[in-house]
Amino acid sequence: MKLLVTGGCGFIGSNFIKYILKKYPDYSVVNLDLLTYAGNLENLSEVETIPNYKFVRGDIADSKLVEQLMQEGVDAVVNFAAESHVDRSLYDPGSFVRTNIVGVQVLLDAVLKLKVGMFLQISTDEVYGSVEDNVKFGESSPLNPSSPYSASKASADLLALSYFKTFKAPVVITRGTNNFGPYQFPEKLTPLFITNALEDKQLPLYGDGKHIRDWLFVEDHCSALDAALHRGNKGEIYNISSHNEKTNKEITCLILELLKKPESLIKHVPDRPAHDRHYALDSGKIEKELGWRPKYTFADAMRATADWYGANRSWWENVKSGEYVRYYQKHYSSLSRP
């Protein structure tokens, strides 16, 4: 099988590519990534010399490039490419609309035109908005996004489903909960707080810290995407959750405990606008229909994550300093072509 993976230099995308190439060594992967601030080629250094892996720098909204890549005989498209940080969407909504909606439309048009067999759209639990306590969202729950980011992802989901209903596009959508693990860009809570704690810097916790998220280890997410890619039914949505609901304060205190750092490093900061209070998903559908279950316990996965950042200080120091961005600007000044 030949996969076109978009956004493969990001956190989840890079973990997925390595997962797929390890599990299916006869597969080939083309990785299309624009190398924006969150895309990092170093995330894939261990596979960059494998003959069946290829990197192309480019934009999913570039219809000519996208068609060229799919003309090479792609069997499936897995779309991770997205602007994904809520805070950034509050001051630059336009880039989220362009990538997360227009880019998806370009991909869908090419999938139809070139008769690609599968389009796996990677979405998020944030499209549902905040949930009441003791309630979990199912795949048929109404969408109620709160930020430009989540609104753009909800729009992309609806667009993809419309292509399935109208044009029979081979669409499958997954919606995962908050991921954590190695190679996550340190603007997200877990890597930011781990790396700040390792530097004995303050951990900026929004509001009272009681916002609840369901925490999913990236390796478990990759195995769920594997199941959706190979066994998912066209036109269906699959929620992905590990049922590890924790407050941000609990995560913060756990990180400090794992790293043996004092809670005095916690600094409560003003909450961001429209900050959803609670996310929770029912993942019974993917568990029953596709036979997926998370493999890792939360405690083991969080320990492994903290250990990884401790052992890979040069990676995140390079990222936090912005040095890798300056390198790409110098060496990848023009977009690649296949």
C-alpha positions as CSV (number, residue, x, y, z in Angstrom):
1,M,0.0,0.0,0.0
2,K,1.2,3.5,-0.8
3,L,0.1,6.3,1.5
4,L,0.2,10.1,1.0
5,V,0.4,11.4,4.6
6,T,-0.1,15.2,4.9
7,G,1.3,17.1,7.8
8,G,3.6,14.2,8.5
9,C,6.4,16.3,10.1
10,G,4.1,17.3,13.0
11,F,3.6,15.6,16.3
12,I,0.9,13.0,15.5
13,G,1.8,12.7,11.8
14,S,5.4,11.9,12.4
15,N,4.6,9.3,15.1
16,F,2.1,7.7,12.7
17,I,4.6,7.5,9.8
18,K,7.1,5.7,12.0
19,Y,4.4,3.4,13.4
20,I,3.2,2.5,9.9
21,L,6.7,1.9,8.4
22,K,7.6,-0.3,11.4
23,K,4.4,-2.3,11.3
24,Y,4.2,-2.5,7.5
25,P,7.7,-2.5,6.1
26,D,6.4,-3.2,2.6
27,Y,4.3,0.0,2.6
28,S,5.6,3.2,1.1
29,V,4.9,6.7,2.5
30,V,5.0,10.1,0.8
31,N,5.0,12.8,3.4
32,L,3.7,16.2,2.2
33,D,4.4,19.0,4.8
34,L,4.7,22.7,4.5
35,L,7.2,22.9,7.4
36,T,5.5,25.6,9.2
37,Y,6.5,26.4,12.8
38,A,5.2,23.1,14.1
39,G,6.6,20.8,11.4
40,N,10.1,19.4,12.1
41,L,12.1,17.1,9.9
42,E,14.1,15.9,12.9
43,N,10.9,14.1,14.0
44,L,11.5,11.7,11.2
45,S,15.3,11.4,11.2
46,E,15.1,7.7,11.9
47,V,13.2,6.9,8.7
48,E,14.5,9.6,6.3
49,T,16.9,7.1,4.6
50,I,14.4,4.3,4.2
51,P,13.9,3.8,0.4
52,N,10.1,3.6,0.7
53,Y,9.8,6.9,2.5
54,K,9.8,10.2,0.7
55,F,9.5,13.8,1.9
56,V,8.0,16.6,-0.2
57,R,7.8,20.2,1.1
58,G,4.5,21.7,0.0
59,D,1.0,23.0,0.7
60,I,-2.1,20.9,0.8
61,A,-3.9,23.9,-0.7
62,D,-1.6,23.7,-3.8
63,S,-3.9,21.7,-6.1
64,K,-1.3,21.2,-8.8
65,L,1.2,19.7,-6.4
66,V,-1.4,17.6,-4.7
67,E,-2.6,16.1,-8.0
68,Q,1.0,15.4,-9.0
69,L,1.6,13.4,-5.9
70,M,-1.6,11.4,-6.1
71,Q,-0.9,10.6,-9.8
72,E,2.0,8.5,-8.6
73,G,-0.4,5.7,-7.6
74,V,-1.5,6.6,-4.0
75,D,-3.9,4.1,-2.4
76,A,-4.9,6.3,0.6
77,V,-4.5,9.8,1.9
78,V,-4.2,10.4,5.6
79,N,-4.7,14.1,6.4
80,F,-2.9,15.4,9.5
81,A,-2.1,18.7,8.0
82,A,-3.8,21.4,10.0
83,E,-3.3,24.6,12.0
84,S,-4.0,23.2,15.4
85,H,-3.2,25.5,18.3
86,V,-6.3,27.2,19.8
87,D,-4.5,30.2,21.1
88,R,-3.0,31.0,17.6
89,S,-6.5,30.7,16.1
90,L,-7.7,33.6,18.3
91,Y,-5.4,36.1,16.6
92,D,-5.0,34.5,13.1
93,P,-8.2,32.8,12.1
94,G,-7.5,33.2,8.4
95,S,-4.6,30.7,8.3
96,F,-6.9,28.1,10.0
97,V,-9.6,28.6,7.4
98,R,-7.1,28.3,4.5
99,T,-5.4,25.2,5.7
100,N,-8.1,23.4,7.6
101,I,-11.0,24.0,5.2
102,V,-9.6,25.0,1.8
103,G,-6.8,22.5,2.0
104,V,-9.2,19.7,2.8
105,Q,-11.3,20.7,-0.2
106,V,-8.3,20.5,-2.5
107,L,-7.4,17.1,-1.2
108,L,-10.9,15.8,-1.6
109,D,-11.1,17.1,-5.2
110,A,-7.9,15.3,-6.0
111,V,-9.0,12.1,-4.3
112,L,-12.2,12.1,-6.5
113,K,-10.4,13.0,-9.7
114,L,-7.7,10.4,-9.3
115,K,-9.9,7.7,-7.7
116,V,-7.9,7.3,-4.6
117,G,-9.3,4.5,-2.4
118,M,-9.4,6.1,1.0
119,F,-9.3,9.6,2.6
120,L,-8.8,9.5,6.3
121,Q,-9.5,12.9,7.9
122,I,-7.9,13.3,11.3
123,S,-10.2,15.6,13.3
124,T,-10.5,16.4,17.0
125,D,-12.9,16.1,20.0
126,E,-13.0,19.9,20.1
127,V,-15.6,20.0,17.3
128,Y,-18.2,18.9,19.9
129,G,-17.5,21.8,22.3
130,S,-17.7,21.4,26.1
131,V,-19.6,18.6,27.7
132,E,-21.5,18.4,31.0
133,D,-20.1,16.2,33.7
134,N,-20.9,12.5,33.5
135,V,-21.7,12.9,29.8
136,K,-19.7,11.7,26.8
137,F,-20.1,12.7,23.2
138,G,-20.9,10.1,20.6
139,E,-20.3,10.4,16.9
140,S,-23.8,11.6,16.3
141,S,-23.6,14.4,19.0
142,P,-24.2,17.9,17.6
143,L,-21.1,20.0,16.7
144,N,-20.7,23.1,18.8
145,P,-17.1,24.4,18.3
146,S,-15.9,27.3,20.5
147,S,-12.8,28.6,18.7
148,P,-11.8,29.4,15.1
149,Y,-9.6,26.3,15.3
150,S,-12.4,23.9,16.3
151,A,-14.8,25.6,13.9
152,S,-12.4,25.1,11.0
153,K,-12.0,21.4,11.9
154,A,-15.8,21.0,12.2
155,S,-16.2,22.6,8.9
156,A,-13.7,20.3,7.3
157,D,-15.5,17.3,8.8
158,L,-18.8,18.4,7.3
159,L,-17.2,19.1,4.0
160,A,-15.7,15.7,3.9
161,L,-19.0,14.0,4.8
162,S,-20.8,16.0,2.1
163,Y,-18.3,14.7,-0.5
164,F,-19.1,11.2,0.7
165,K,-22.9,11.7,0.4
166,T,-22.8,13.7,-2.8
167,F,-19.8,12.2,-4.7
168,K,-19.2,8.9,-2.9
169,A,-15.8,10.0,-1.9
170,P,-14.1,7.3,0.3
171,V,-14.1,9.4,3.5
172,V,-13.5,8.1,7.0
173,I,-13.2,10.7,9.9
174,T,-11.6,10.1,13.3
175,R,-11.9,12.4,16.3
176,G,-9.3,11.9,19.0
177,T,-8.9,13.4,22.4
178,N,-5.9,15.3,23.8
179,N,-2.7,13.6,22.7
180,F,0.6,13.5,24.5
181,G,3.9,11.8,23.9
182,P,7.3,12.3,22.2
183,Y,8.0,15.0,19.6
184,Q,5.0,17.2,20.6
185,F,5.6,20.9,19.8
186,P,6.1,22.6,23.2
187,E,3.3,25.1,23.0
188,K,0.8,22.4,24.1
189,L,0.3,21.8,27.8
190,T,2.2,18.6,28.4
191,P,5.5,19.3,26.5
192,L,5.5,23.0,27.6
193,F,5.1,22.1,31.3
194,I,7.6,19.2,31.1
195,T,10.2,21.3,29.4
196,N,9.6,24.4,31.6
197,A,9.9,22.2,34.7
198,L,13.2,20.8,33.4
199,E,14.4,24.3,33.1
200,D,13.0,25.3,36.5
201,K,10.7,27.8,34.8
202,Q,7.1,28.7,35.7
203,L,4.3,26.6,34.4
204,P,1.5,29.0,33.2
205,L,-1.8,27.2,34.1
206,Y,-4.9,28.8,32.7
207,G,-7.6,29.9,35.2
208,D,-8.3,27.6,38.1
209,G,-6.7,24.6,36.3
210,K,-9.9,22.6,36.6
211,H,-10.5,22.2,32.8
212,I,-10.9,18.5,32.1
213,R,-9.4,16.7,29.1
214,D,-9.3,13.1,28.1
215,W,-5.6,12.2,27.6
216,L,-4.6,9.8,24.8
217,F,-1.0,8.5,24.3
218,V,0.1,9.2,20.8
219,E,1.1,5.5,20.2
220,D,-2.4,4.4,21.1
221,H,-3.8,7.1,18.7
222,C,-1.6,5.7,15.9
223,S,-2.9,2.2,16.4
224,A,-6.5,3.5,16.3
225,L,-5.8,5.3,13.1
226,D,-4.3,2.1,11.7
227,A,-7.6,0.3,12.5
228,A,-9.6,3.1,10.9
229,L,-7.4,3.1,7.8
230,H,-7.6,-0.6,7.2
231,R,-11.0,-1.5,8.6
232,G,-13.0,1.7,8.8
233,N,-16.3,1.9,6.9
234,K,-16.6,4.7,4.4
235,G,-18.8,7.7,5.5
236,E,-18.3,6.8,9.1
237,I,-16.9,8.8,12.1
238,Y,-14.9,7.1,14.9
239,N,-14.2,8.7,18.2
240,I,-10.9,7.8,19.8
241,S,-10.4,8.0,23.6
242,S,-8.4,6.3,26.3
243,H,-10.9,7.3,29.1
244,N,-8.2,9.1,31.0
245,E,-10.1,12.2,32.1
246,K,-7.9,14.5,34.2
247,T,-7.9,18.2,35.1
248,N,-5.1,20.4,33.8
249,K,-4.1,20.9,37.4
250,E,-3.9,17.2,37.9
251,I,-1.6,16.8,34.8
252,T,0.5,19.7,36.0
253,C,1.0,18.3,39.5
254,L,1.8,14.8,38.0
255,I,4.5,16.3,35.8
256,L,6.0,18.1,38.7
257,E,5.9,14.9,40.8
258,L,7.5,12.8,38.0
259,L,10.3,15.4,37.6
260,K,10.7,16.0,41.4
261,K,10.0,19.7,41.0
262,P,8.1,21.9,43.5
263,E,4.5,23.0,43.0
264,S,5.7,26.6,43.5
265,L,6.6,26.5,39.8
266,I,2.8,26.7,39.0
267,K,1.7,30.2,37.9
268,H,-2.0,30.7,37.4
269,V,-2.6,33.0,34.4
270,P,-5.9,34.6,33.1
271,D,-8.0,32.1,31.2
272,R,-8.2,32.3,27.4
273,P,-11.5,33.4,25.8
274,A,-14.2,30.7,25.3
275,H,-12.1,28.1,26.9
276,D,-14.1,24.8,26.9
277,R,-14.4,23.4,30.4
278,H,-14.7,19.6,29.7
279,Y,-14.1,17.3,26.8
280,A,-15.1,13.6,26.9
281,L,-15.7,11.1,24.2
282,D,-17.4,7.7,24.0
283,S,-15.1,5.5,21.9
284,G,-17.4,2.4,22.0
285,K,-17.9,2.5,18.3
286,I,-14.3,2.0,17.3
287,E,-13.8,-0.5,20.1
288,K,-16.8,-2.7,19.0
289,E,-16.7,-2.3,15.2
290,L,-13.0,-2.2,14.6
291,G,-11.7,-4.1,17.7
292,W,-9.4,-1.2,18.9
293,R,-8.3,-0.8,22.5
294,P,-5.6,1.4,24.0
295,K,-2.5,-0.5,24.9
296,Y,-0.8,1.8,27.4
297,T,-1.8,2.8,30.9
298,F,-1.9,6.5,31.6
299,A,0.7,6.3,34.3
300,D,3.2,4.3,32.1
301,A,2.6,6.6,29.1
302,M,3.1,9.8,31.1
303,R,6.2,8.4,32.7
304,A,7.6,7.4,29.3
305,T,6.8,10.9,27.9
306,A,8.5,12.7,30.8
307,D,11.5,10.4,30.4
308,W,11.7,11.1,26.6
309,Y,11.8,14.9,27.0
310,G,14.4,14.4,29.7
311,A,16.6,12.3,27.4
312,N,16.1,14.5,24.3
313,R,16.8,18.0,25.7
314,S,18.6,19.0,22.5
315,W,15.4,18.4,20.4
316,W,13.1,20.6,22.5
317,E,15.7,23.3,23.1
318,N,16.2,23.6,19.4
319,V,12.4,23.8,18.9
320,K,11.8,26.3,21.7
321,S,14.6,28.5,20.5
322,G,13.3,28.6,16.9
323,E,16.6,27.5,15.5
324,Y,15.1,24.7,13.4
325,V,12.7,27.2,11.8
326,R,15.6,29.4,10.8
327,Y,17.4,26.4,9.4
328,Y,14.4,25.5,7.2
329,Q,14.0,29.1,6.0
330,K,17.6,29.0,4.8
331,H,17.7,25.5,3.3
332,Y,14.1,25.1,2.1
333,S,13.4,28.5,0.8
334,S,11.3,27.2,-2.1
335,L,8.7,24.6,-2.1
336,S,9.7,21.1,-3.4
337,R,8.1,19.3,-6.3
338,P,7.8,15.6,-6.6
